[in-house]
Amino acid sequence: MSEQQTGRLYGVGLGPGDPSLMTVRAVETIAGADVIAYHSARHGRSIARSIAARHIREDHIEEALVYPVTTETTDHPGGYRGALDEFYAEAAARLAAHLDAGRTVAVLAEGDPLFYGSYMHMHKRLADRYPTEVIPGVTSVSAAAARLGTPLAEGEEVLTILPGTLPEEELTARLASTDAAVVMKLGRTFPRVRRAFERAGRLAEAHYVERATMAGERTGRLAGTDPESVPYFSVAVLPSRNGAPVGTQGADTATDTATETATETATETAARTGEVVVVGTGPAGPLWLTPETRGALASVDDLVGYTTYLQRVPVRPGQRRHGSDNKVESERAEFALDLARRGRRVAVVSGGDPGVFAMATAVLEAAAHEEYQGVPVRVLPGVTAANAAAAKAGAPLGHDYAALSLSDRLKPWEVIAGRLHAAAAADLVLALYNPGSRSRTWQVDKARELLLEHRAPDTPVVLARDVGGPEESVRIVRLADLDPSAVDMRSIILVGSSQTRVVRRGDGQEVVWTPRRYPES
């Protein structure tokens, strides 16, 4: 006599709530199943069962998988997680008994079975033991966008799905850095979700959708939603910035001129307040952007900056780009402030950290003039070249250090030389910015000669170029061997102190580090 075959397990997605949004495949699977299983809270009412009710027959065996806890506390020895793990194991065992008996089991799931659904806990415990098929369903995310009548994401926009149970700081960072988002599982988390939207500067864009496609559906602006009225089955939606109907968006002028002026009507200007936000892109591309900077770059009307740095920022429809040469910082700052004074939201794009030998000072200096006193200016931090290069080499900045620019374009060489002498005599690690260019080829040689008056010839030097970029090079050389011809404007030099060490690791890689402790004299 042949061994009895096991039954087949189905995870059946039912869609967001309206029974008419169930797929044909879902209906067919329920009709062919022997056992219909569904989850519910202790009150026994199952939303999944109510969606599929018209397709459940009297001869179906029903398995109600009732959660022992949902939001309340528990005295289980393993706490909340222990109580749920035990429940999932027991529920899986009940379903396994049917499958072992050769019955087909359909586990009903609101939305999609593998998208924040209870079914996945059965899937993880049973799918490797029994033939299994998952029937996809329409998620609440798609339903919410449909009910709002607005695109979620368009073109190269990034859509982020977030559980509202994340910590507020994490929610804020992710909302600030993404183009579009949906936050699930509101209910008791709503107050902190709302605060996260507000802190990320996205509250005005956010929508609220409750019970999409179900009885009691409600939509509106997130900012105006009463926290006391928000159930678990609701979502916050941050739709596409490009989703406005054709004809209502601003002109898409991706220009690369620093002299173009933006003209707006008096109505448009009066409707909003402009501002300038000065951002740093870090030493290279998108991997070095902070979430706050990424969000700021996505939300502005105009991008102003050195053309090379603007190329690091993704092109977005509707944004104007104003590129210029790297020697017109003052003009660039005033141009940005003029745009903001006319109601434009402007990002001045700088490399590295905007406050370290970069555009923040130029903007704030210009903003101190009387005509720009009323223009809001913010500065957002970025990863500066010294920190990026130090991380690639090890930890050469582990003790006191000084950052100096070798460029004599804005200060005389005599000042630079005096500061080099003072910092070297104090035995500080040195981060030397702007070490050389096509028009400046002698400063590195002079700096090396000066530093050798205070440092040993074998002092470790990190010579880093294009950190984070396609031509990245990080080398460790002796101070005496520092070659000026190997240095350009994409380079930074870190000169060790008398305590800086070079160690060759087991993998053959050399690392540089400066001890945190300094010996007593």
C-alpha positions, 0 to 999 in steps of 0.5 A: 500500500502506497504512503499517503500523500501530504496536503498542499499549503496555500498562502492566499492574498485577499487584497486590501478589504473589498471582496471584489478586489480578490484575484480569480486565483485566490477565489479558485484556491479557496474553493478547492481547499479542504481547510480554511485558516485565518488569524484573529485577535482574542475577540474572534473577529477575523478581517481576513475571513470577513473578506472571503466570507462569500467563498467559504462553504459549510463543508470547509473545515475552519481553523481560527488561529487566535492570537494570545496577545496583540497590543496588551501585556502578557505574563508569558515567561518569554515575554511578548515575543515568547508568547507569539513564538509559542503561538506560531509553533502551535498554529503551525502544528495544527495546520501540519496535522491537516497537511499530514492527513492529505488535506489542502490548507488555505491560510487567508491573509489580508493584502499580500501574504508575504507583505507584513502578513501573519501568514509568513510565520506559517510559511517559515515553519511549514514551507520546507516540509509541504508543497506550498504556493503563495497567491499574491494579493493587492497590498494596502499600499496600492489600495491607499494610492488608488483611493488618494488618486495620486502616483506613489512613485514615478521614473527614478523616484525611490519608494520606501515602505516603513513600519510605524513601530520603528523608533522616531529617529529612524523614521525621521531619517528615512522620511527625510532621505526618500522621495516617496514613502508609506508608513504602515501600522499606525494606531498607537504609533501615530503620534510619533509617526506624525512627529517624524514627518514634521521633523523630516520637513515632509508633514505638509506633503503627507496623506492619511488613509484608513481602511482603504476600500473597506467600510469606514474608509477615511482619507485626508491630510496627515497633519489634520488627523486626530491621533485619538481616531487612528486605528491599526489598519491605516497608513500614512502616504508620502506620494510622488513629488512628480505626481501632480496632474500635467499642467500644474507642475513648474517648468522643467528647466535643467539648465547649467548657467549661473546667470539665469534668473528665475521669474515668478509671478507675484502670486507664486512669490507670496504663496511661500517663503524661500530659503537657502540650505547649504549642503555637503555631498561628502567626498564622492557620490550618493553613498556619502550623503546623509539622510538629511542632505538627501532629503533637502536635495530632493525638496528644493526648487533650485540647485546652485554649485560648482558644476562638478559637485552638481553632477553628484546630485540626481536630476529631478523633474522641475528642479533648476540647476545652476552650475558655475566655476569653482572660483566664483564662490561669492557670486554663487552665494549671492545668486542663491540668496537672490533666488531665495528672496524671490520665494525659491527653495535653494540648495547650495551644493558643496563637496565634503562638509560645507563648513570646512573650506567650502561654501557655508562661509561664503553664503553666510558672509553674503547673507550678512548684507542688509538686503539678505537679512530676511532670507533663512539660511541653514547649513547641513553637515557632510562627511569632510575629506579628512574624515573620509581619508582617515577612515580609509587609512585607519585612524590617523586622527585619533588624537589632537589634529589641525586642519589647514588649507595650503591654498594661498588664493585667499590668504598669503603664504606667510600666514600658511607657513606660520600656522604650519610651524605652530601646528608642527611644533605642537606635534599635532597631526595635520590635515592639509586641504587644497594641497595643489592644483594646475596653477599651484605646484610648489606649496607641497614641496615648501610644506614638506621642507617646513614640516621636516624641521619638526618631524622625523623623515619617516613620519607616516603620511597618508596621501589620499586622492578621489576618496570614494570615487572611481579613481580612489587611491590611498597610499602611506608614505614617509614624510621625506618621500612625499612627492608633490607631483602626486598631488592635485586638487582632488587630494588630501594629505594627512601628516602624522605626529611623533606618536603616529604608527603604521602597522601591517595587519595579518592580511598584509594591509598597512593601517595608520593610527595615532594613539589616544594617549600622549606620553608625559614629558 
